[in-house]
Amino acid sequence: MPKSPIRKKEKAFIPQALAHVAPTPTESPKWLVPAMVTAFIMGLIWIVIFYVSATAYPVPGIGAWNMVVGFGFIGVGFALATRWR
C-alpha cells in the first residue's frame, strides 16, 4: 500500500509586537522555600504534639481546635508552595 503524502502545516503568524509581550518567569523570593518548609513542619509538629499529649497540649484551652491550627499551618505551607517556581 502506498504511503500517503505528508502535509506541511503553515506556522501560525505572530506579529512582532505580540511576540515580545510574553513575560519571562521570575525566580521565587529567597524567603519562600524556608517559610513553606517551616509552615509544613510546624503544622506537623503541632498535630503530633496534640495526639501524643492525649489532646492536652499545645494549647490546653482550645481542645480539638488544635487540629484546626495544625492544619492551618499546613494550609499556609501549601499556599506558599503554589508560588514556588
Biopython code that builds the backbone (N, CA, C, O; Angstrom):
import numpy as np
from Bio.PDB.StructureBuilder import StructureBuilder

atoms = [
    (1, "MET", "N", (0.855, -1.167, 0.000)),
    (1, "MET", "CA", (0.000, 0.000, 0.000)),
    (1, "MET", "C", (0.903, 1.232, 0.000)),
    (1, "MET", "O", (1.841, 1.302, 0.794)),
    (2, "PRO", "N", (0.641, 2.188, -0.862)),
    (2, "PRO", "CA", (1.493, 3.381, -0.936)),
    (2, "PRO", "C", (1.279, 4.287, 0.281)),
    (2, "PRO", "O", (0.186, 4.376, 0.841)),
    (3, "LYS", "N", (2.352, 4.940, 0.656)),
    (3, "LYS", "CA", (2.296, 5.864, 1.791)),
    (3, "LYS", "C", (1.640, 7.170, 1.346)),
    (3, "LYS", "O", (1.940, 7.704, 0.277)),
    (4, "SER", "N", (0.744, 7.668, 2.188)),
    (4, "SER", "CA", (0.071, 8.914, 1.838)),
    (4, "SER", "C", (1.036, 10.086, 2.031)),
    (4, "SER", "O", (1.910, 10.043, 2.897)),
    (5, "PRO", "N", (0.870, 11.125, 1.222)),
    (5, "PRO", "CA", (1.799, 12.259, 1.322)),
    (5, "PRO", "C", (1.610, 13.016, 2.642)),
    (5, "PRO", "O", (0.495, 13.145, 3.148)),
    (6, "ILE", "N", (2.711, 13.505, 3.176)),
    (6, "ILE", "CA", (2.681, 14.256, 4.434)),
    (6, "ILE", "C", (2.384, 15.713, 4.114)),
    (6, "ILE", "O", (3.038, 16.320, 3.265)),
    (7, "ARG", "N", (1.415, 16.256, 4.785)),
    (7, "ARG", "CA", (1.051, 17.650, 4.573)),
    (7, "ARG", "C", (1.877, 18.536, 5.490)),
    (7, "ARG", "O", (2.077, 18.215, 6.662)),
    (8, "LYS", "N", (2.341, 19.615, 4.970)),
    (8, "LYS", "CA", (3.088, 20.569, 5.777)),
    (8, "LYS", "C", (2.127, 21.631, 6.277)),
    (8, "LYS", "O", (1.392, 22.248, 5.506)),
    (9, "LYS", "N", (2.152, 21.828, 7.597)),
    (9, "LYS", "CA", (1.270, 22.832, 8.196)),
    (9, "LYS", "C", (1.944, 24.192, 8.153)),
    (9, "LYS", "O", (3.159, 24.320, 8.305)),
    (10, "GLU", "N", (1.128, 25.181, 7.946)),
    (10, "GLU", "CA", (1.648, 26.535, 7.983)),
    (10, "GLU", "C", (1.842, 26.945, 9.433)),
    (10, "GLU", "O", (1.007, 26.657, 10.291)),
    (11, "LYS", "N", (2.950, 27.617, 9.695)),
    (11, "LYS", "CA", (3.207, 28.098, 11.050)),
    (11, "LYS", "C", (2.285, 29.270, 11.343)),
    (11, "LYS", "O", (1.981, 30.084, 10.472)),
    (12, "ALA", "N", (1.848, 29.331, 12.600)),
    (12, "ALA", "CA", (0.971, 30.425, 12.996)),
    (12, "ALA", "C", (1.741, 31.738, 12.958)),
    (12, "ALA", "O", (2.880, 31.818, 13.417)),
    (13, "PHE", "N", (1.115, 32.748, 12.412)),
    (13, "PHE", "CA", (1.745, 34.059, 12.310)),
    (13, "PHE", "C", (1.507, 34.820, 13.600)),
    (13, "PHE", "O", (0.366, 35.040, 14.005)),
    (14, "ILE", "N", (2.600, 35.220, 14.242)),
    (14, "ILE", "CA", (2.518, 36.040, 15.452)),
    (14, "ILE", "C", (3.207, 37.358, 15.146)),
    (14, "ILE", "O", (4.402, 37.379, 14.849)),
    (15, "PRO", "N", (2.472, 38.452, 15.215)),
    (15, "PRO", "CA", (3.092, 39.750, 14.928)),
    (15, "PRO", "C", (4.249, 40.040, 15.895)),
    (15, "PRO", "O", (4.227, 39.606, 17.046)),
    (16, "GLN", "N", (5.244, 40.768, 15.419)),
    (16, "GLN", "CA", (6.409, 41.086, 16.241)),
    (16, "GLN", "C", (6.015, 41.834, 17.507)),
    (16, "GLN", "O", (6.655, 41.660, 18.544)),
    (17, "ALA", "N", (4.979, 42.659, 17.447)),
    (17, "ALA", "CA", (4.568, 43.429, 18.622)),
    (17, "ALA", "C", (4.077, 42.514, 19.733)),
    (17, "ALA", "O", (4.267, 42.811, 20.913)),
    (18, "LEU", "N", (3.448, 41.408, 19.367)),
    (18, "LEU", "CA", (2.935, 40.483, 20.380)),
    (18, "LEU", "C", (3.939, 39.410, 20.764)),
    (18, "LEU", "O", (3.812, 38.799, 21.825)),
    (19, "ALA", "N", (4.922, 39.172, 19.933)),
    (19, "ALA", "CA", (5.883, 38.106, 20.196)),
    (19, "ALA", "C", (6.726, 38.401, 21.424)),
    (19, "ALA", "O", (7.155, 37.471, 22.106)),
    (20, "HIS", "N", (6.970, 39.655, 21.720)),
    (20, "HIS", "CA", (7.818, 40.020, 22.854)),
    (20, "HIS", "C", (7.019, 40.388, 24.097)),
    (20, "HIS", "O", (7.601, 40.805, 25.098)),
    (21, "VAL", "N", (5.711, 40.242, 24.053)),
    (21, "VAL", "CA", (4.857, 40.633, 25.172)),
    (21, "VAL", "C", (4.892, 39.599, 26.301)),
    (21, "VAL", "O", (4.688, 39.955, 27.462)),
    (22, "ALA", "N", (5.144, 38.344, 25.986)),
    (22, "ALA", "CA", (5.096, 37.282, 26.989)),
    (22, "ALA", "C", (6.116, 37.555, 28.097)),
    (22, "ALA", "O", (7.303, 37.728, 27.822)),
    (23, "PRO", "N", (5.651, 37.594, 29.351)),
    (23, "PRO", "CA", (6.581, 37.868, 30.448)),
    (23, "PRO", "C", (7.491, 36.661, 30.701)),
    (23, "PRO", "O", (7.085, 35.511, 30.539)),
    (24, "THR", "N", (8.688, 36.946, 31.088)),
    (24, "THR", "CA", (9.610, 35.870, 31.421)),
    (24, "THR", "C", (9.347, 35.433, 32.862)),
    (24, "THR", "O", (9.087, 36.276, 33.719)),
    (25, "PRO", "N", (9.411, 34.142, 33.138)),
    (25, "PRO", "CA", (9.172, 33.695, 34.504)),
    (25, "PRO", "C", (10.262, 34.213, 35.441)),
    (25, "PRO", "O", (11.445, 34.214, 35.104)),
    (26, "THR", "N", (9.840, 34.644, 36.605)),
    (26, "THR", "CA", (10.786, 35.168, 37.583)),
    (26, "THR", "C", (11.114, 34.096, 38.610)),
    (26, "THR", "O", (10.392, 33.108, 38.746)),
    (27, "GLU", "N", (12.193, 34.296, 39.320)),
    (27, "GLU", "CA", (12.573, 33.357, 40.372)),
    (27, "GLU", "C", (11.736, 33.607, 41.616)),
    (27, "GLU", "O", (11.168, 34.683, 41.801)),
    (28, "SER", "N", (11.676, 32.602, 42.450)),
    (28, "SER", "CA", (10.983, 32.735, 43.726)),
    (28, "SER", "C", (11.813, 33.611, 44.657)),
    (28, "SER", "O", (13.039, 33.645, 44.549)),
    (29, "PRO", "N", (11.153, 34.319, 45.572)),
    (29, "PRO", "CA", (11.925, 35.061, 46.570)),
    (29, "PRO", "C", (12.714, 34.082, 47.445)),
    (29, "PRO", "O", (12.321, 32.927, 47.609)),
    (30, "LYS", "N", (13.810, 34.549, 47.993)),
    (30, "LYS", "CA", (14.679, 33.687, 48.797)),
    (30, "LYS", "C", (14.001, 33.202, 50.072)),
    (30, "LYS", "O", (14.384, 32.161, 50.607)),
    (31, "TRP", "N", (13.010, 33.923, 50.570)),
    (31, "TRP", "CA", (12.353, 33.563, 51.823)),
    (31, "TRP", "C", (11.253, 32.518, 51.632)),
    (31, "TRP", "O", (10.773, 31.944, 52.610)),
    (32, "LEU", "N", (10.853, 32.268, 50.398)),
    (32, "LEU", "CA", (9.674, 31.446, 50.156)),
    (32, "LEU", "C", (9.860, 29.991, 50.587)),
    (32, "LEU", "O", (9.016, 29.450, 51.301)),
    (33, "VAL", "N", (10.930, 29.363, 50.171)),
    (33, "VAL", "CA", (11.128, 27.943, 50.491)),
    (33, "VAL", "C", (11.306, 27.725, 51.986)),
    (33, "VAL", "O", (10.676, 26.818, 52.530)),
    (34, "PRO", "N", (12.141, 28.517, 52.693)),
    (34, "PRO", "CA", (12.229, 28.307, 54.142)),
    (34, "PRO", "C", (10.898, 28.535, 54.863)),
    (34, "PRO", "O", (10.577, 27.813, 55.807)),
    (35, "ALA", "N", (10.123, 29.527, 54.428)),
    (35, "ALA", "CA", (8.829, 29.780, 55.063)),
    (35, "ALA", "C", (7.858, 28.637, 54.793)),
    (35, "ALA", "O", (7.099, 28.247, 55.681)),
    (36, "MET", "N", (7.874, 28.099, 53.580)),
    (36, "MET", "CA", (6.985, 26.998, 53.223)),
    (36, "MET", "C", (7.316, 25.756, 54.040)),
    (36, "MET", "O", (6.426, 25.132, 54.618)),
    (37, "VAL", "N", (8.586, 25.401, 54.086)),
    (37, "VAL", "CA", (9.000, 24.206, 54.833)),
    (37, "VAL", "C", (8.728, 24.389, 56.324)),
    (37, "VAL", "O", (8.306, 23.447, 56.994)),
    (38, "THR", "N", (8.963, 25.581, 56.846)),
    (38, "THR", "CA", (8.693, 25.854, 58.262)),
    (38, "THR", "C", (7.215, 25.693, 58.579)),
    (38, "THR", "O", (6.861, 25.132, 59.616)),
    (39, "ALA", "N", (6.348, 26.179, 57.698)),
    (39, "ALA", "CA", (4.903, 26.052, 57.926)),
    (39, "ALA", "C", (4.476, 24.590, 57.911)),
    (39, "ALA", "O", (3.679, 24.170, 58.749)),
    (40, "PHE", "N", (5.005, 23.803, 56.956)),
    (40, "PHE", "CA", (4.685, 22.373, 56.918)),
    (40, "PHE", "C", (5.130, 21.676, 58.203)),
    (40, "PHE", "O", (4.366, 20.921, 58.804)),
    (41, "ILE", "N", (6.360, 21.933, 58.617)),
    (41, "ILE", "CA", (6.910, 21.251, 59.798)),
    (41, "ILE", "C", (6.193, 21.692, 61.064)),
    (41, "ILE", "O", (5.908, 20.860, 61.926)),
    (42, "MET", "N", (5.894, 22.984, 61.196)),
    (42, "MET", "CA", (5.183, 23.449, 62.398)),
    (42, "MET", "C", (3.794, 22.823, 62.484)),
    (42, "MET", "O", (3.359, 22.432, 63.567)),
    (43, "GLY", "N", (3.099, 22.726, 61.362)),
    (43, "GLY", "CA", (1.784, 22.089, 61.370)),
    (43, "GLY", "C", (1.876, 20.630, 61.761)),
    (43, "GLY", "O", (1.062, 20.144, 62.547)),
    (44, "LEU", "N", (2.856, 19.927, 61.222)),
    (44, "LEU", "CA", (3.040, 18.521, 61.560)),
    (44, "LEU", "C", (3.384, 18.348, 63.036)),
    (44, "LEU", "O", (2.810, 17.492, 63.710)),
    (45, "ILE", "N", (4.310, 19.147, 63.538)),
    (45, "ILE", "CA", (4.689, 19.050, 64.955)),
    (45, "ILE", "C", (3.502, 19.387, 65.846)),
    (45, "ILE", "O", (3.297, 18.735, 66.870)),
    (46, "TRP", "N", (2.715, 20.398, 65.472)),
    (46, "TRP", "CA", (1.545, 20.804, 66.267)),
    (46, "TRP", "C", (0.570, 19.636, 66.408)),
    (46, "TRP", "O", (0.076, 19.357, 67.500)),
    (47, "ILE", "N", (0.300, 18.955, 65.289)),
    (47, "ILE", "CA", (-0.649, 17.842, 65.307)),
    (47, "ILE", "C", (-0.086, 16.654, 66.073)),
    (47, "ILE", "O", (-0.820, 15.993, 66.807)),
    (48, "VAL", "N", (1.206, 16.371, 65.917)),
    (48, "VAL", "CA", (1.825, 15.256, 66.640)),
    (48, "VAL", "C", (1.798, 15.507, 68.136)),
    (48, "VAL", "O", (1.489, 14.598, 68.906)),
    (49, "ILE", "N", (2.115, 16.724, 68.562)),
    (49, "ILE", "CA", (2.059, 17.045, 69.995)),
    (49, "ILE", "C", (0.640, 16.891, 70.514)),
    (49, "ILE", "O", (0.439, 16.408, 71.628)),
    (50, "PHE", "N", (-0.349, 17.295, 69.721)),
    (50, "PHE", "CA", (-1.747, 17.174, 70.127)),
    (50, "PHE", "C", (-2.120, 15.714, 70.365)),
    (50, "PHE", "O", (-2.792, 15.400, 71.348)),
    (51, "TYR", "N", (-1.693, 14.822, 69.479)),
    (51, "TYR", "CA", (-2.024, 13.406, 69.642)),
    (51, "TYR", "C", (-1.216, 12.738, 70.753)),
    (51, "TYR", "O", (-1.757, 11.954, 71.531)),
    (52, "VAL", "N", (0.064, 13.045, 70.825)),
    (52, "VAL", "CA", (0.924, 12.400, 71.821)),
    (52, "VAL", "C", (0.528, 12.809, 73.236)),
    (52, "VAL", "O", (0.616, 12.001, 74.161)),
    (53, "SER", "N", (0.096, 14.044, 73.411)),
    (53, "SER", "CA", (-0.270, 14.516, 74.752)),
    (53, "SER", "C", (-1.706, 14.169, 75.117)),
    (53, "SER", "O", (-2.225, 14.671, 76.114)),
    (54, "ALA", "N", (-2.350, 13.330, 74.340)),
    (54, "ALA", "CA", (-3.737, 12.925, 74.588)),
    (54, "ALA", "C", (-4.655, 14.145, 74.625)),
    (54, "ALA", "O", (-5.453, 14.290, 75.551)),
    (55, "THR", "N", (-4.551, 14.992, 73.659)),
    (55, "THR", "CA", (-5.360, 16.195, 73.427)),
    (55, "THR", "C", (-5.227, 17.260, 74.521)),
    (55, "THR", "O", (-6.125, 18.087, 74.683)),
    (56, "ALA", "N", (-4.130, 17.252, 75.268)),
    (56, "ALA", "CA", (-3.946, 18.242, 76.326)),
    (56, "ALA", "C", (-3.120, 19.441, 75.869)),
    (56, "ALA", "O", (-3.336, 20.547, 76.363)),
    (57, "TYR", "N", (-2.214, 19.262, 74.973)),
    (57, "TYR", "CA", (-1.332, 20.328, 74.507)),
    (57, "TYR", "C", (-1.454, 20.444, 73.009)),
    (57, "TYR", "O", (-2.077, 19.559, 72.422)),
    (58, "PRO", "N", (-0.944, 21.403, 72.354)),
    (58, "PRO", "CA", (-0.094, 22.536, 72.670)),
    (58, "PRO", "C", (-0.832, 23.697, 73.342)),
    (58, "PRO", "O", (-0.223, 24.403, 74.145)),
    (59, "VAL", "N", (-2.097, 23.922, 73.053)),
    (59, "VAL", "CA", (-2.858, 24.953, 73.762)),
    (59, "VAL", "C", (-3.990, 24.239, 74.497)),
    (59, "VAL", "O", (-4.945, 23.790, 73.862)),
    (60, "PRO", "N", (-3.900, 24.124, 75.831)),
    (60, "PRO", "CA", (-4.869, 23.312, 76.567)),
    (60, "PRO", "C", (-6.314, 23.799, 76.483)),
    (60, "PRO", "O", (-7.232, 22.978, 76.508)),
    (61, "GLY", "N", (-6.540, 25.092, 76.386)),
    (61, "GLY", "CA", (-7.892, 25.617, 76.475)),
    (61, "GLY", "C", (-8.759, 25.452, 75.238)),
    (61, "GLY", "O", (-9.977, 25.607, 75.328)),
    (62, "ILE", "N", (-8.178, 25.143, 74.091)),
    (62, "ILE", "CA", (-8.986, 25.132, 72.878)),
    (62, "ILE", "C", (-9.376, 23.734, 72.413)),
    (62, "ILE", "O", (-10.125, 23.595, 71.446)),
    (63, "GLY", "N", (-8.889, 22.712, 73.076)),
    (63, "GLY", "CA", (-9.313, 21.345, 72.780)),
    (63, "GLY", "C", (-9.007, 20.905, 71.365)),
    (63, "GLY", "O", (-7.869, 21.003, 70.906)),
    (64, "ALA", "N", (-10.039, 20.414, 70.667)),
    (64, "ALA", "CA", (-9.860, 19.861, 69.329)),
    (64, "ALA", "C", (-9.547, 20.930, 68.287)),
    (64, "ALA", "O", (-9.168, 20.593, 67.165)),
    (65, "TRP", "N", (-9.694, 22.190, 68.624)),
    (65, "TRP", "CA", (-9.334, 23.251, 67.688)),
    (65, "TRP", "C", (-7.831, 23.278, 67.419)),
    (65, "TRP", "O", (-7.376, 23.928, 66.478)),
    (66, "ASN", "N", (-7.058, 22.564, 68.256)),
    (66, "ASN", "CA", (-5.626, 22.430, 67.979)),
    (66, "ASN", "C", (-5.402, 21.768, 66.629)),
    (66, "ASN", "O", (-4.419, 22.064, 65.948)),
    (67, "MET", "N", (-6.300, 20.877, 66.236)),
    (67, "MET", "CA", (-6.191, 20.242, 64.921)),
    (67, "MET", "C", (-6.360, 21.288, 63.810)),
    (67, "MET", "O", (-5.650, 21.254, 62.805)),
    (68, "VAL", "N", (-7.289, 22.201, 63.998)),
    (68, "VAL", "CA", (-7.522, 23.244, 63.003)),
    (68, "VAL", "C", (-6.284, 24.136, 62.882)),
    (68, "VAL", "O", (-5.904, 24.538, 61.782)),
    (69, "VAL", "N", (-5.668, 24.438, 64.014)),
    (69, "VAL", "CA", (-4.461, 25.265, 63.987)),
    (69, "VAL", "C", (-3.344, 24.537, 63.239)),
    (69, "VAL", "O", (-2.661, 25.139, 62.410)),
    (70, "GLY", "N", (-3.153, 23.244, 63.527)),
    (70, "GLY", "CA", (-2.120, 22.460, 62.842)),
    (70, "GLY", "C", (-2.362, 22.381, 61.352)),
    (70, "GLY", "O", (-1.438, 22.571, 60.562)),
    (71, "PHE", "N", (-3.600, 22.101, 60.956)),
    (71, "PHE", "CA", (-3.907, 22.048, 59.533)),
    (71, "PHE", "C", (-3.873, 23.436, 58.901)),
    (71, "PHE", "O", (-3.656, 23.562, 57.696)),
    (72, "GLY", "N", (-4.084, 24.468, 59.697)),
    (72, "GLY", "CA", (-3.933, 25.836, 59.188)),
    (72, "GLY", "C", (-2.491, 26.116, 58.783)),
    (72, "GLY", "O", (-2.239, 26.705, 57.732)),
    (73, "PHE", "N", (-1.542, 25.690, 59.624)),
    (73, "PHE", "CA", (-0.132, 25.835, 59.264)),
    (73, "PHE", "C", (0.179, 25.067, 57.987)),
    (73, "PHE", "O", (0.883, 25.571, 57.112)),
    (74, "ILE", "N", (-0.339, 23.857, 57.881)),
    (74, "ILE", "CA", (-0.095, 23.056, 56.679)),
    (74, "ILE", "C", (-0.734, 23.723, 55.459)),
    (74, "ILE", "O", (-0.153, 23.710, 54.374)),
    (75, "GLY", "N", (-1.909, 24.299, 55.626)),
    (75, "GLY", "CA", (-2.559, 25.016, 54.523)),
    (75, "GLY", "C", (-1.750, 26.215, 54.072)),
    (75, "GLY", "O", (-1.668, 26.498, 52.877)),
    (76, "VAL", "N", (-1.151, 26.925, 55.021)),
    (76, "VAL", "CA", (-0.277, 28.045, 54.665)),
    (76, "VAL", "C", (0.923, 27.534, 53.872)),
    (76, "VAL", "O", (1.361, 28.175, 52.917)),
    (77, "GLY", "N", (1.452, 26.382, 54.271)),
    (77, "GLY", "CA", (2.563, 25.785, 53.526)),
    (77, "GLY", "C", (2.168, 25.461, 52.097)),
    (77, "GLY", "O", (2.938, 25.712, 51.170)),
    (78, "PHE", "N", (0.975, 24.903, 51.907)),
    (78, "PHE", "CA", (0.508, 24.603, 50.554)),
    (78, "PHE", "C", (0.261, 25.885, 49.755)),
    (78, "PHE", "O", (0.547, 25.932, 48.559)),
    (79, "ALA", "N", (-0.260, 26.906, 50.397)),
    (79, "ALA", "CA", (-0.482, 28.172, 49.691)),
    (79, "ALA", "C", (0.848, 28.768, 49.231)),
    (79, "ALA", "O", (0.939, 29.314, 48.132)),
    (80, "LEU", "N", (1.872, 28.664, 50.067)),
    (80, "LEU", "CA", (3.188, 29.153, 49.666)),
    (80, "LEU", "C", (3.792, 28.280, 48.573)),
    (80, "LEU", "O", (4.523, 28.773, 47.715)),
    (81, "ALA", "N", (3.486, 26.977, 48.602)),
    (81, "ALA", "CA", (4.037, 26.066, 47.602)),
    (81, "ALA", "C", (3.518, 26.390, 46.207)),
    (81, "ALA", "O", (4.200, 26.108, 45.222)),
    (82, "THR", "N", (2.340, 26.971, 46.100)),
    (82, "THR", "CA", (1.808, 27.302, 44.779)),
    (82, "THR", "C", (2.554, 28.476, 44.146)),
    (82, "THR", "O", (2.471, 28.668, 42.933)),
    (83, "ARG", "N", (3.270, 29.253, 44.927)),
    (83, "ARG", "CA", (4.023, 30.390, 44.406)),
    (83, "ARG", "C", (5.466, 30.045, 44.085)),
    (83, "ARG", "O", (6.203, 30.888, 43.576)),
    (84, "TRP", "N", (5.884, 28.808, 44.378)),
    (84, "TRP", "CA", (7.278, 28.414, 44.186)),
    (84, "TRP", "C", (7.542, 28.140, 42.713)),
    (84, "TRP", "O", (6.770, 27.428, 42.070)),
    (85, "ARG", "N", (8.600, 28.684, 42.180)),
    (85, "ARG", "CA", (8.983, 28.474, 40.776)),
    (85, "ARG", "C", (10.324, 27.799, 40.705)),
    (85, "ARG", "O", (10.824, 27.534, 39.612)),
]
sb = StructureBuilder()
sb.init_structure("model")
sb.init_model(0)
sb.init_chain("A")
sb.init_seg("    ")
for serial, (resi, resn, name, xyz) in enumerate(atoms, 1):
    if name == "N":
        sb.init_residue(resn, " ", resi, " ")
    sb.init_atom(name, np.array(xyz, "f"), 0.0, 1.0, " ", f" {name:<3s}", serial, name[0])
structure = sb.get_structure()
